[in-house]
């Protein structure tokens, strides 16, 4: 990952000289909406794309119109390696027409540095307490050292969980993908169907409704 400018690691204990710049830790998330000709086929292709970068699918939900099997949607939450995030978005975008796309990045470098430093300090403290326990000369001092050790160990376990979570979030980006059927955008050509129905039954009802629908749609069109 890119190195942040001006952010240096803490000075070392021996000489007080700053070490190399810290590696920047960034959590990347995003979302995208894509209209496709076949939602089921597109969903399968998304699975293939994710597997190709050793990612994973965390969540999947689908809806299907019982009156029109093609009219369906799929919502997927996927996790992919951070360095493949943009490439994966581009591959999914190529499956159809993108109607929305977003990327959000959160810099957690300071949190990562803080957690790592606290873990190191606790590990050193635990080592000292373990030595005190072996050297305890009284029951009181032994109990005190053991209680302190238990508290330090509990705090260390919590920090390690935070460390693992941050590492996972930085290493694997989260992307939400919404797939919708492109036919649902314009819908069936209801106006034409109604006109044909009117002609078939020999009445002007179909034509009348067609005109009304056309006028309503024209009035709802966004202005340039």
N, C-alpha and C positions, 0 to 999 in steps of 0.2 A: 504493500500500500504506500501511498505518497507520504512523505515526511513533512510534518508541520513546520513552518518557518518560525524561528525564534523560540521554540519550545525545547529546552534541554533537560536531560536527566539530572537528578540530584547529584551533588558533589559526592565523590567517594570518600570513605572514612579515612583512608590512608593519606592521600595527598591533597584532598580538597579540590581536585581538578574535575571539572564537569566532563561527563562521558558523552558519547554520541547522542544526537537528537533522538527523542522518543519516537517510536513508531506510532503513527496516528491511528486511533481506533474509531471507526465510524459505523453506525448502524444504518443500513439502507432498507427502506421499505417503499412499496409502490402499489399502484393499482392500474388496471386497464380494462376497457370495455370494447369488445369486438363483435361486430355483426358478421355472421358467417352463413354460407348456403346450407350447411348441414352441421348442426350443433353436436350431434353424437360423433361424427367423424372428426370435427375440430377438437373435441374433448380428448379423443384418442391420440391425436397428433400432439396435443399439449403434454399428455402423459409421456409420449416418446421423447419430446424435447427435454422434459424434466429428467427423465432417466438418463438421457445422453450426457448430462452434466453432473450426474450423481446427486441429483436433488431428491426431493420427496414431496408428496402431496399430503398436506396436513388436514385438509377439509374439502369435502365435495358435497354440493347439494344440487338437485335438479328439479325442474318443474316441466310438466308436459300438458299441453292442451288436449283434453280427451277427444275433441272434435277435429283436431288437426295434429297428427303425430309429428309433423315437421316443426310445428310451432312449439318450441321448447327453449328452456334456458338452462345454463349450467354455471354455477358459481364455484370457483376453485381457489383455495388458498395454498400456494406452493412455496417451498423453501429451496433456494438455489445458492450455490457458492457466490459470495459477494462479487468476485471478479468476473462472473458470468451473467450478472444481473441484466445489464444493458443488452447483451447478445440474446438472452432468452426473451426479453421484451420484444426485440426486433423480429425474432423468429415467430413469436405468437402474433405479432402485428401482421405478418405476411399471410396469415390464415384467412383474413377477411378485411373488413373495413373498420378501422379504429375510430371509435366515437368518443373515447376518453383515455387519457394516459397521464400518470403522475408519478413523480419520484420524490421521496423525502429522505433527507440524511440528517442524522443526529450524531454530533461529535461526543464520544464518551471517553476520550483519552484521559481526562482528569480522574474520572471514576475508576478506570482500570488501574491507573497508577496508584491511586489511594488504596484500593482493595489489595493490590499486590504488596504494597508497603506494610499494610496492617497485618497481612498474613505472615510476612517475613518476621515482623516484630513479635507476633504471637508465638510463632514456632520457636523463636529464640527464648521467649519467656517460658514456654513449656519445657524446653530442654533444661533450663535452670531449675525449674520446680521439680523435675524428675530427679535431678541431682540432689536437691535438698531433701527429698523424700528418702533417698537411700542413706542420707547422712543424718537423718533426724535422730535426736538423742532423747526425745520425750514424746509421750503420746499426744500431748497438746500441740507440739510443733508439727508432728506428723499429720494430725487431722487438719490443721490450718493449711499445710502445704497441699494436701490432697483436695481440700475444698477449692483452693485457688486453682489447682490444676484442672479440676472438673469444669470450673467456670471458663477458664481459658480455652479448654478443648471445645466446649460448646460454642463459644464465640468464633473459634477457628473453623468449625464445621459450617457455621452460617456464612462466613466470609468466603469459604471455598465454593459454596453453592452459588453465591453472587458472582464469583470469578468465573465459574463454569457457564452461568447464564450469559454473562457479558461476552464471553468468548464465542458462545454459540450464536448470539445475535449479531456479532460483528462478522463472524465467518460465514454465516448463512443468512442471506437476505430473504425477506418475506414479500411475496407478490400476490395480490388478489386479482383474479381474472374472471370477468363476467362475459360469458358467451351467449349471444342471442341470435335467433333466427332472423336473417335479413328480410324474409317475407313478412314478418310481423310489423316491420317499420311502416310499409305502405299498406299492409293488409291485403286481403283479397279485393279485387276490383269490384267492390260492392255496387258502385254506380252502374257499371255495365251489366251486371247480373240483374239488377232491378229493372233496367230498361228492357232487357230480353224477356223477363217475366211479364212485363206489361204488354209487350207485343204478342207474346204467346197467348195470353188469356184474352186478348182482344179489348183491353181497356187502357185507359190513359193513366192508371194508378202508378204503374212502374215508371213511366216517363216523368210524372209529377214528382215522385220520390227522388228520382235521379237528379232532377233539377235542384231540389231542396238540398240534397247531399252535396252537390257540386258547389252551390252557393255557400254552404256552411264551411266546406273545406277551403274555398277561396278566401273567405273572411278570416280563417284561422291561420293562413299562411303568414310566416314572419316577414316583415318588411325588410327591404335591403338596408 
